Amino acid sequence: MTAPSVTAGAPPFFAARIALVFCAPMMVNGIALPFFPVWLETLSMSDFQIGIVLAVPMFVRVFSAPVAGLIADRIGERSIVLLWSGTLSLATALALFATGSFWPVLLLYTLQGAVYSPYVPITEAIALSGVRRWNFDYGRMRLWGSLAFILSTMTGGWLAGFYGGAMVLPAMAVAFVLTVLGAFIAPKIGKPRRPSPITAIASVSGTSTLRQRDVQFMLVGASLISASHAMYYAFSAIHWQKLGFTGTDVGLLWSAGVLAEVILFIFAVQLRRRFNLWSMMIFGGTVAVGRWILFPMEMGFAGYFVLQCLHAFTFAIVHISVQSRLVERVAEEQEAAAQGLYFFYTGIFTALATFVSGYTYSWYGVQGFHLMSLVAATGLVCIVAGRLVAPRAGTQPQSVASGG
C-alpha cells in the first residue's frame, strides 16, 4: 500500500487554481502601476494632482483591507470576498470611462482602492492555508503571478506605443474581468483555521515579541525602504516617456525589475543559508539609497535597464530577509499579527511618500528622487539600529517558546 500524498484531501488542482488566481490581480497591477499615471497625465493633471490621486487610495486600503479580511475570516468561505472585491473593482473601472476631471477620478480611484485592497491578501491567505494544511509550495504558486505581471506590463507597453494613455482604462477593465473569473475558480477550503495577516493588526498591542525593539526597528526600516519606491511607481513611466522612450521600452524596464525580483526569490533559500539576514537587509537598504541617487542621471535605456535589475536587492532581498527574521523572532501564534503590522507600516509609509512625491516631482522634476534616497537611508538606519539591539542567537523568544 502506498503512503498517502501530503496533498491528500486538498481541493482538486489546488496549486494550479491558486496560481491562476494570483495571475488575475497581477495583470491589473501590471497595467495600473506603470501606466495609470500616464493616463492621469493625459487628463492634463498636474504632478501634484497625480500624486494625490495615487496616494489617497493607499491610505484608504490600509484600513479597508483589514475590515474585508475580518469579514472573510468570519464567513464560511474566503473566496466569496474575492468575488465581491473583483466585481466591485470592475464596476469602478468601468465608471472611470465616464470621468475626466480631478475630483471624480480621485473619488472613483479611491473607491476602487478600497474594494480592490483585500484581493491579493486574501488570495495569499488561501494559498498559505494550502501550504499549512497540505504542504503545497508557496513559491511555485506565487511565481506565476510575477510572470503574469511581466506579461501584462509588456502588453501594456506595446499597446501604449499604439494608443498612448488611451489604452489604460480598457486594459484595466479587461484585467478586472479576470479577477472576477479568478474568484470563481479559487479553491474552496472552508472556514480558516488561522486569521489572515491583514485582520490581525488590532491584536498587535497584546503581543510580546512584536513590541521588542529589534522587531519594531526592522519592520519600520524595511517599510521605509519599500516606501522609497513611491516616486518610482508614480512617475518613472512619465519620466521615461519624456526622455523619448516608447511604451514598449517602458514595459521592458518595468519587466526587468520584476524579473530580477523573481530570480532572486528562486535563489532565496541559498541566500539565507549563505548570508546573515541582517546583512542582507542592510545590503538591500544600501543599494536602495544608491539606486535613487543614480536614477536622475541620464544613462540611456541600457543604463536604466541595469538600474532596474537592482530591484532584486532594493525590494526582494529585504522582503525575504524580513519574513525569515519574523519566523525566527516571532512566536507562531503571533505570525498573523506580525504580517498585519508589516502591511500597516508599509501601506502608511508608502502612502505618505507617494503624497510627498507629487509635490517633490512637481517642484524638482526627476531630481526629486534624491528625496527617496533619504527615505531609504532612514530605513537603513532603522535596520542597523535593529541589528544593534537584537538579542544574540539562542536567546530569542521564538527559539525558546516553539523550538525555532
N, C-alpha and C positions, 0 to 999 in steps of 0.2 A: 504494500500500500504506500503510495507516495504521500509525502508530508504536505499539508495544506499550504497554499501560497500565502505570503504575507499580505496580499491584497484580497484575500478571500472575504466575501461579504461586502465588498465595495460596490457602488453603483457601476453598471456596465460602462466601459470605456471612460472611466473617471478621468484619467490623465489627459486623454485626447480632448475630452469635452472642456476641461478646465483650461487647457492650452488655447482652445478656440475662444473661450470667454475672455481670457487675457488679451487676445488679439483685438477684440472689438474696441475697448476703451483706448488702447494704444494707437489704433487707427485714428480715433478722434484727436488724441494728443499730438500725433504726427502731423496733423494739419493745423490744429489750433495754436500750438506753441510757436512754431516758426512764422506762420503766415497770417494769423488773426491780427497781429499788429499792423501788417501790411494792408489789410482790408480797412482797418481803422484810419490809416493814413490816407486812403483813397476818399474818405469822407471829409477830408480837409481838417481833421482834428489836429490840435497842437500836440507836441510831445508830452506836455503836462497832462492834457486830457487823456492821451493814450495810457499814461502811467496810472491815472485814476481808474479808468475802465478795467485795467488789468489787475490793480491792487485790491479794489473793494471786494470782488468775489473771493479773493484769498482770505480776507478777514472773515467773511461770512462762512466759508466752508469749514473753518477751524471749529465753529460752533454747530453748524448744521450736520456735519458728518457724524459726530458722536451721538446726536439725537437720533439720526437714522440708524446708526449702528445699534443703539439701545433697543429700538423697535425691532430690528432684525433679530437680535438675540432673544427677545421675549416671545416673538411669534414662533410658530412651528417650523417655518422654513425660510432661511435667509434669502433664497433666490426670489421670493416674492418682492422683496425690496429692490432687488436688481431690476425687476420688470417695471416697477413704478419709476425708478430712477431713470432708466433708459427711455421710457415713454414720455415722461415729463421733460426730459432733456431734449428729446426730439421736437416736442411742441415749442419749446423756447427757440430752438434752432430755426424752425420754420417761421416763427414770429419775427425773427431778425430780418427776414426778407422785406418786411413792411416798414422798416425803420431806416433812418439815415442821418439822425442828429444825435448829439451827445447824450442828452438825458434819457431818451427811450432806449438807446443802446446800453447805457450804463445799467438801467433798471433790468432789462431783459438778460444781459450777460451776468449780472449779479444773481438773478433768479436761476439762471442756468447753472451757475457755480454751486448754488445751494442744493439743487436737486440732483446734480451730477456727482457731487462730492463723495457720496458713500459707495459709488460703484466699484472703484478699484479696491478700497479697503475691505469691502465685503467679499469680493472675489478672492482677495488674499486670505481672508478668514476661512472661506470654504476650502481653499487649497491647503492651508495649514491643518485643517481638520483631517483632510485626507492623508497628510504626512504623519500626523499623530496616530490616527486610527489604523491606517493600512500601509504605512511605510512607503508612500509614494515619494519620488524625488522632486522636491520643490523646484530646484534649479532647472530641470528639464522641462517642467511645465511653464515656468516663468520666462524662459528663454524665447519662446515663440512670441510672446508679447513684445519683446525688444525687436525681434525681426520684423514683426508687423509694423512697429513704429518706423523702422528704416524704410520699409516698402511704402508706407503712407507718405513719409517725408519726401522720398524720391518722386513719387507720383505727383504730390503737391507741387514740387519744384518744376516738374515737366509741364504741368497744367498752367502754373504761373507764367511760364515762358510764353504760352499762347494767349492766355486770358488775363494775366495780371491778377490784381486783388479780387477781381470779379469771380474767380473760381472758388474762393474761400468758403462762402456760405453753402453753395451746393455740395461741395466736398464734405463739409462738416455734417450736413444733413444726412448724406448717404452713410457716413460713419456712425451717426447716432442710430440709424436704422439697424446697423449691425449690433449695437448694444442691446436693442430690443430682442433681436434674434438670439443673441448670446444669453439673455435671461431665460429664454425658453429651453435652451439646451444645457443650462447649468445643472450639474448633478444635484439631486435632492437627497440630502443627508440627514434631515430631521433637525430637531432642536439641538443647538450647540451644547457641548459639554463644558466649554470654557467661553468666557466673554470675548468679543472681538476687541483688539487693541484700542480702537477709537472710542469704545464705550467705557474704558477704564480710567479716563483722565480724572474723574471725580474721586477715585479711590487713592490717588497719589498721596494725599495728606495723611492717610492712615498707614502708609508703608514705612518700613525702616531703612532698608538698604538704598531706596531711591532718594532718601534725604541725605545720604552720605555725600560729603563734599566732592570726592573724586567723580562720582557718578553725575552729579549736577554740573560740575565743570565740563565733563566730557560731553554731555548732552547739549549744553548751551554752546560749547565750542563747535561741535560738529554741525549744529543747526545754523550757526553764523556762517560757517564755511559754505554750507549749502545755500544760504541766503545770498551769498556774494555772487551767485549766478543770476540774480534777478535782472540786472540790466542786460545781460546776455540774452535771456529769454525774451525780454521786452523789445530790444532794439537792435539785436545783431542782424536780423534779416533786412531791416530798414537800412542799416549802415552799409551792409554789403551791396545792396542794390544801388545805393548812392555811389558806391565805388565802381559800378558798372557790371557787377556780377549778374549773371542770368538767374532765372528761377531754378534751373537745373543745378547751377553752381551752388546756390544756397541750400538746396536739398542735399547735395553731396556733402557739404560742410557739416550740416546737422547730422547726417547719417554717419559721418566719420566719427563724431563724438560718441554716438550711441554704440557703434560697432566696437570701438575701443573699450567702452564700458563692458560690453558683452564678453569680449576676450578676457578682460581681467576677471570677471565673475567666473569664467571657466577655470581659471587657474587660482581661484581664491583659496582652495584647500592647501595647495602647495605653498602659497604665500604665507598663510597663517602658521604653517609648520616651520617656515624658514625664518620669519621675522617676528619681532616683538610687536604686539598690537598697538601699543602707544607710539612706537617708532613709525609704524605705518600711518597712523593718524597725523603725526607731526609732519611726515614727509608729504602727505596729501595736502595739508594746510599750507605748507611752504610752497608747493607747486601752484596752489590757487593764488597766492599772493603774486607770484611771478607771472602767472597767466594773465591776470587783469592789468598788470603793469605793461605787458607786451602788447595787449590787444589793440591799443590806439595806434600802434605803429603800422604804417602801410607796408605790408610784406607780400602782397600778391596772393593769388589763390593757393599756391604751394605752401607758402608760409602759414596762411590761416589753416590749411589742412593739417599741417603738423601741430599747430597750436590746438586745434580741435581734439586731436588724439590725446591731449593732456587731460581730457575729461575723465579718462580712466583713473586718474590719480586725484583730481580735484573733487570728484564725486564718489566713484565706485569704491576706491580703496578706503576712503574714510567711512563710507556706509558699512562695508563688510566688517571693518575693524570695530566699529561701534556695536554692531549686532553681536559679534563674537565676544566682545568685552561684557556686554549685558548678560550673556549666557554664563560667563564666569562669575560676575559680580552680584547678580540679582537672583534671588530665590525663584524657583519655578512658579510658585503661586503669585508672584508679583510681575510675571512676564508681561501680561496684558497691560498693566498699569505703566510699565516701563515703555512699551511701544506707544501707548497713548500719549505719554509725556513727550516722547521724541516727536511724534506727529504734531503736537501742540506747539512746541518750541519752533520747529521748522516752519510751520504754517504762519505763525505770528511774525517771525523774523523775516521770512521771505516776503510777506505782505508789506511790511514796513519798508524793506529795501526796494521793493517794486514801486511803492508810492514815492519814495525819495528819488528813485532813478528817473521818474518823469520830470521832476524839477531839474535834476542834475544834467540830464541829456539835453533838455531844452536850453539850459544856460551854457553848458560847456561842450556839447556835442560828444564825440567819441572819447574826448579826454576825461569825461565823467567816469570812465571805467576805473580810473585811479582810485575813486572813492570805494569801488567794490574791492580793490586790493586792501584798503584799510579795514573793511568789514571782515575779509578773510584773515587779516592779521590779528584782529581782535579775537576771532575764533581760535586762531593758532595759539595765542597767549592763554586762552582758557584751557585748551588741551594740555599745554605744558604745565599749567597750574594743577590740572587734574592728575597728571602723572606724578608731580611732586608730592601731593597729599595722599596718593593712593597707598593702601596698605600693602605690605610685602606679600609675596606669594606664600600661600599656606595659612594666611590669617584672614582670608576673605569669607564673609558670611555664607556665600553660596557654597564654598568648598566645605565648610563645617556643617551647614544645615542639610545639604542634599547631595553630598558626595562629589560636587564639582562637575 
